[in-house]
Amino acid sequence: MDYDIIVIGAGPSGATFVSGLADAGLRIAMIDQQKRETLIDPTYDGRDIALSQRTVDILKQCGIWQQIPDTEVSPIRAARVIDGKSPYSLDFDAKAGGEHPLGRLVSNHIIRKAAMATALNIKGVDLLDGETVEDVAPGEDRSSVRLADGSVLTAPLVIAADTRFSPARRQAGISASMHDFGQVMIVARMEHSIDHDGVSWECFLYGSTLAVLPLNGSVSSIVLTLPHQEAQRWLGKSPEAYADAITRRLGGILGDMKLVSERTSYPLVGVYANRFAGDGFALIGDAAVGMHPVTAHGYNFCVAGAQALARRVDKAARAGEDIRSKTLLRAYEAEHRLRTWPLYASTQKLVQLYTSEIPPAKILRKFVLRAGNVFTPAKSVITGMLTRHAA
Ligand SMILES: Cc1cc2nc3c(=O)[nH]c(=O)nc-3n(C[C@H](O)[C@H](O)[C@H](O)COP(=O)(O)OP(=O)(O)OC[C@H]3O[C@@H](n4cnc5c(N)ncnc54)[C@H](O)[C@@H]3O)c2cc1C
């Protein structure tokens, strides 16, 4: 079967990329190993995603934001970062950035559902569900994809959006730098007796980190990061014992806590592909850049990358030009690398610092927070990154 574009992985990145090609008049195959029912109506997976203003703008431009009910959007008014048991906090406030909240939280399954509905509404898009890609062969004129049932699809351009562990990336011969943090993130929604007031917290404790993401009502997404063995112990606790332990770790800032969802766990691995494109082949989403979630930028980068590539492909298709030209793919790669590498590299360093408990690191941890509050230009840059509109 021949297409203009084959997208491997119909997750939030793949579907966002396709949604950006609504008027390009291309024949696109989206392949995913999951079943159609799951892709169209995914269930809650524990991830509540913090979206920047730029991401919201791009999602609006490609019609995805309009599919997300207002009731599913929780504004973040302010963010506080604390270290150890000290009450001193590095503060980010929406007011410094202008009219918008600091960020908006939307659950991953709601984003997936909206992106999938938008993509499937586009003429020329086929969803090949329940199909696993077994091999990818980028080629000089056309690239091909072999499915587990032996059938072969071809297209001038193949896009991989198949998770940070991307089998397609490896099959296409693209290497990636991976960093396994040896830690596990446990996510769950919890109700609390004290209102969060729209404030998110990142608590760099000793031996663990704890993040609070404020959702509508007196509910927050609580993200606990622990070394692997300890995480297994926490996952084994009863819901009541887990809630008590989280209440204590938060020092009572949200009062009494109660679990209101299942706990889900994710291994923490950062991934950065050493190239984002080759002959008739490109990487987007976590397959290109798999961020550590502490700086809440993984999906924001997925959207930025999907848009950067879709914009160029759309322009080329409308002008009757080559949608897989080397110039086009190199320009996408350069733009996406420039946008992602500084934050990827600094996030890796930040995580190393705030998970280190040797005395010099403890001193530096406290210094960084205080310097962050005093050195206002740095704060303005971060607030601006979160609240700035898309160009
Ligand atoms: C706990 C947690 C919290 C997070 N919080 C934030 C946040 O606050 N802000 C933020 O911006 N980001 C956040 N992220 C990151 C964000 O969730 C990811 O960046 C984003 O979901 C990646 O989307 P993706 O489409 O690239 O990959 P995925 O969501 O992994 O989707 C990949 C798709 O590819 C399919 N697939 C895989 N292999 C194959 C194959 N061989 N054949 C066919 N199909 C295949 C899969 O079935 C899947 O549907 C968080 C992540 C985690 C784990």
The ligand as a Gaussian input file, in Angstrom:
#p B3LYP/6-31G(d) Opt

LIG

0 1
 C        4.423000      10.817000      34.698000
 C        4.649000      11.726000      33.529000
 C        4.306000      13.075000      33.639000
 C        4.515000      13.932000      32.561000
 N        4.199000      15.246000      32.698000
 C        4.404000      16.112000      31.674000
 C        4.087000      17.519000      31.801000
 O        3.643000      17.988000      32.844000
 N        4.294000      18.341000      30.714000
 C        4.793000      17.855000      29.544000
 O        4.957000      18.629000      28.586000
 N        5.090000      16.518000      29.390000
 C        4.928000      15.652000      30.415000
 N        5.229000      14.319000      30.277000
 C        5.738000      13.842000      28.982000
 C        4.631000      13.460000      27.986000
 O        3.699000      12.597000      28.601000
 C        5.266000      12.785000      26.777000
 O        6.271000      13.629000      26.258000
 C        4.255000      12.505000      25.651000
 O        3.154000      11.770000      26.139000
 C        4.932000      11.687000      24.533000
 O        4.018000      11.460000      23.498000
 P        4.432000      10.569000      22.213000
 O        3.232000      10.594000      21.315000
 O        5.724000      11.045000      21.665000
 O        4.691000       9.111000      22.769000
 P        3.694000       8.083000      23.470000
 O        2.650000       8.773000      24.254000
 O        4.592000       7.136000      24.166000
 O        2.928000       7.351000      22.249000
 C        3.600000       6.486000      21.356000
 C        2.608000       5.634000      20.582000
 O        3.347000       4.769000      19.713000
 C        2.760000       3.484000      19.713000
 N        3.813000       2.502000      19.328000
 C        4.971000       2.255000      19.991000
 N        5.693000       1.324000      19.335000
 C        4.982000       0.965000      18.236000
 C        5.196000       0.053000      17.166000
 N        6.322000      -0.692000      17.067000
 N        4.236000      -0.096000      16.218000
 C        3.094000       0.646000      16.298000
 N        2.850000       1.549000      17.273000
 C        3.770000       1.703000      18.238000
 C        2.227000       3.319000      21.130000
 O        1.173000       2.370000      21.203000
 C        1.744000       4.745000      21.464000
 O        0.370000       4.948000      21.161000
 C        5.055000      13.432000      31.349000
 C        5.392000      12.078000      31.244000
 C        5.211000      11.234000      32.320000
 C        5.599000       9.778000      32.191000

